[in-house]
Amino acid sequence: MKKLVTTFKVFAVLTVMVLQSCRNENNEVNQQETIQAKVTLDDLKKEITPASSQIVPEAVQHQLDESGKNLEIYLKNDLQITGVTVLGKISTQQGVELSKSLITDQNEFIASGNIMDPSSVKIGKIGDLYNGEDLTTAQRGLKEAITEEVKPGTQVMEVTWNGKSGKFTTLCFYGDSGIIWDNIFGGLVMMDTRGNSETSDSEASKVASTWYKQWWTANWLWGSKRGEAGYKITIYYSGSTVSNADVSDWGYISLGKAKSESKIIKRTGAYGQCRYALGLCTPTGSLSFNSTNFSVSFSGLGSNIVSNGTKSLYP
C-alpha cells in the first residue's frame, strides 16, 4: 500500500511539473506574439541613425524617377509615387529583425503583377491579399528575400504612394548603388509575356549546325533587368538529315525564385526537338517542377511567368 501511495505522489508531482511547463511555454508564445504585434515603425526608428539629409543617392533617385515614368505609362493614375521620407541607416541587428517583422506584417502594403499587363496587378495589405498557406509562403519568402540583403548600415526611407484605394506608405531599403527592397518595387515587375527569340545566321552555320534560342526577361520597375529564363536548342546536320541535337536552359532572378529544365526528345532524323519548362516569380510565390509531365508550375500569389512547351528545329 505504501508503494502505491508513493507511486501516486510521484505521478502527481510529475503531472504538476508537466502542466507548469506547458503554461510556461504558452506564456512564452503569448509573450512573443504580443511583442510581434507591438512592433511599429517607432520601434525601428530607435535602431536607426537618423539621416542628416533628405537627399538620396543619385542611383536611387534615378530608379525612383524611371519607376514613376513607367508606372505612368502602364498604370496611369492607378499607382503613383507621391513622395519619399529618408529615415536614416539601420544601426543594429535588432533593427534588421524589426525590419523583417515590419515588411511581413499583415497590415503592410504589397503589390504583385506585371505592369505591362495592368489586369494582373494587385495592390493591398498582405493580410487582405493572402491567407492560409499562401500567407505563410508570402511572409517566409519576404523574410528570405531580404535576409542576405538588409544589414546594419542599410539605409531606409518611407515611400508614399497614391493608389486606387487612397494613399499608403511602404518601407524601402537602399544603398548607394540603388534600391534593395520595397514591397511595391520588389513585388511588381515589367515583363513582355511574348518573350524574345533569336536564330543563328543560316549563312554562317548551314554547313554543320543551326540553333534557336528563346527567353523571357523580368525587369525592375525602373527598367533594368531583374531576371531571365530561357532555353537554346542546337541541331547538327548534313544536308537535310539531323545527326545530333542538344539543348541548354537557364533561369535566375534577383530577390525571387527561378526554375529551368530542358531535354532533347528527338535527336536525329528530319529535325531535332526539345522540351522546356521554365519559371520565374517574386518571393511571395513558389515554383515546382513535375518530372512526370515535364512542366514547371506556380503556386501562391506574386508576379510570375511560366512557360512549358516543345520546340522543333529543322536544318
Residue pairs with C-beta under 8 A, 6 or more apart in sequence:
36 101
39 98
39 101
39 102
39 105
40 102
41 102
41 158
41 171
43 98
44 87
44 95
44 98
44 99
44 102
44 156
44 171
45 87
47 90
47 91
47 92
47 94
47 95
47 98
48 87
48 88
48 89
48 90
48 91
48 95
48 156
49 88
49 89
49 91
50 87
50 88
51 86
51 87
51 88
51 89
51 155
53 86
54 84
54 85
54 86
55 86
56 64
56 84
56 86
56 155
56 157
56 174
57 174
57 175
57 176
57 177
57 178
59 176
59 177
59 178
60 174
60 178
60 179
62 222
63 178
63 179
63 185
63 220
63 221
63 222
64 81
64 84
64 222
66 221
66 222
66 223
67 81
67 185
67 220
67 221
67 222
68 80
68 81
70 115
70 190
70 221
70 222
70 223
71 79
71 80
71 81
71 115
71 221
72 80
74 115
74 116
74 118
74 190
75 115
75 118
75 121
78 118
78 121
78 163
78 164
79 111
79 121
79 123
79 161
79 162
79 163
79 164
79 184
80 161
80 162
80 163
81 159
81 160
81 161
82 160
82 161
82 162
82 167
83 159
83 160
84 157
84 158
84 159
84 160
84 172
85 157
85 158
85 160
86 155
86 156
86 157
87 156
87 157
87 158
88 155
88 156
89 152
89 153
89 154
89 155
89 156
90 96
90 99
90 150
90 151
90 152
90 153
90 154
90 155
90 156
91 152
92 152
93 152
95 152
96 150
96 151
96 152
96 154
99 146
99 150
99 156
99 171
99 173
100 142
100 143
100 146
100 147
100 150
102 108
102 171
103 142
103 146
103 171
103 181
103 183
104 126
104 138
104 139
104 142
104 143
105 126
106 125
106 126
106 127
106 135
107 125
107 126
107 127
108 125
108 126
108 170
108 171
108 183
109 123
109 124
109 125
109 126
109 161
109 168
109 169
109 170
109 183
109 184
110 123
110 124
110 125
110 126
110 129
110 138
110 183
110 184
110 187
110 284
111 121
111 122
111 123
111 183
111 184
111 187
111 188
112 120
112 121
112 122
112 129
112 187
112 188
112 282
112 284
112 301
112 302
112 303
113 120
113 121
113 122
113 187
113 188
113 189
113 303
114 120
114 121
114 188
114 189
114 190
114 191
114 193
114 303
114 305
115 121
115 188
115 189
115 190
115 221
116 190
116 191
116 192
116 193
117 193
120 303
121 188
122 129
122 301
123 163
123 164
123 165
123 184
124 165
126 135
126 138
126 139
126 183
127 135
129 301
130 137
130 138
130 284
130 300
130 301
133 300
134 300
134 301
137 284
137 285
137 286
137 299
137 300
138 283
138 284
138 285
138 300
138 301
138 302
141 257
141 282
141 283
141 284
141 285
141 286
141 302
142 183
142 283
142 284
144 283
145 181
145 186
145 255
145 256
145 283
146 173
146 180
146 181
146 255
149 173
149 180
149 181
149 255
150 173
150 180
150 181
154 173
154 174
154 175
154 180
155 173
155 174
155 175
156 171
156 172
156 173
156 174
157 171
157 172
157 174
158 169
158 170
158 171
158 172
159 169
159 170
159 171
159 172
159 182
159 184
159 185
160 167
160 168
160 169
161 167
161 168
161 169
161 170
161 184
170 182
170 183
170 184
171 182
171 183
172 179
172 181
172 182
172 185
173 179
173 180
173 181
173 182
174 180
179 185
179 222
181 255
185 220
185 221
186 255
186 282
186 283
187 282
187 284
187 302
187 303
188 221
188 303
189 218
189 219
189 220
189 221
189 226
189 282
189 303
190 218
190 219
190 220
190 221
190 223
191 216
191 217
191 218
191 219
191 303
191 305
192 216
192 217
193 216
193 305
195 214
195 215
195 216
195 230
195 307
196 214
196 215
196 216
196 217
197 212
197 213
197 214
197 215
198 212
198 213
198 214
199 210
199 211
199 212
199 213
200 209
200 210
200 211
200 212
202 210
205 211
206 315
208 236
208 237
208 238
209 234
209 235
209 236
209 237
210 234
210 235
210 237
210 313
210 315
211 232
211 233
211 234
211 235
211 313
212 232
212 233
212 311
212 313
213 230
213 231
213 232
213 233
214 230
214 231
214 232
214 311
215 228
215 229
215 230
215 231
216 228
216 229
216 230
216 278
216 280
216 305
216 307
217 225
217 227
217 228
218 225
218 226
218 227
218 228
218 253
218 256
218 280
218 303
218 305
219 225
219 226
220 226
226 253
226 254
226 255
226 256
227 251
227 252
227 253
227 254
227 256
227 258
227 280
228 250
228 251
228 252
228 253
228 280
229 249
229 250
229 251
229 252
229 258
229 259
229 260
229 278
229 279
229 280
229 305
229 307
230 249
230 250
230 251
230 260
230 278
231 247
231 248
231 249
231 250
231 260
231 262
231 274
231 276
231 278
231 311
232 247
232 248
232 249
233 245
233 246
233 247
233 264
233 272
233 273
233 274
233 311
233 313
234 245
234 246
234 247
234 272
234 313
235 242
235 244
235 245
235 271
235 272
235 313
235 314
235 315
236 242
236 243
236 244
236 245
237 243
237 315
239 315
240 270
240 315
241 268
241 269
241 270
241 315
242 267
242 268
242 269
242 270
242 271
242 272
242 315
243 268
244 267
244 268
244 272
245 264
245 266
245 267
245 268
245 272
245 273
245 274
245 313
246 264
247 262
247 263
247 264
247 274
247 276
248 262
249 260
249 261
249 262
249 276
249 278
250 260
251 258
251 259
251 260
251 278
251 279
251 280
252 258
253 280
253 281
253 282
255 282
255 283
256 280
256 281
256 282
256 283
257 279
257 280
257 281
257 282
257 283
257 285
257 286
257 287
258 279
258 280
258 281
258 287
259 277
259 278
259 279
259 287
259 288
259 289
259 296
260 276
260 277
260 278
260 279
260 296
261 276
261 277
261 278
261 289
261 294
261 296
262 274
262 275
262 276
262 277
263 274
263 275
263 294
264 272
264 273
264 274
265 273
265 274
265 275
265 310
266 272
266 273
266 312
270 314
271 312
271 313
271 314
271 315
272 312
272 313
273 310
273 311
273 312
273 313
274 310
274 311
274 313
275 294
275 309
275 310
276 307
276 308
276 309
276 310
276 311
277 289
277 294
277 295
277 296
277 307
277 308
278 296
278 306
278 307
278 308
279 287
279 296
279 297
279 298
279 304
279 305
279 306
279 307
280 287
280 304
280 305
281 287
281 298
281 302
281 303
281 304
281 305
282 302
282 303
282 304
283 302
284 300
284 301
284 302
285 298
285 299
285 300
285 301
285 302
285 303
285 304
286 298
286 299
286 300
287 296
287 297
287 298
287 299
287 304
287 306
288 296
288 297
288 299
289 295
289 296
290 296
290 297
294 308
295 308
296 306
296 308
297 306
298 304
298 306
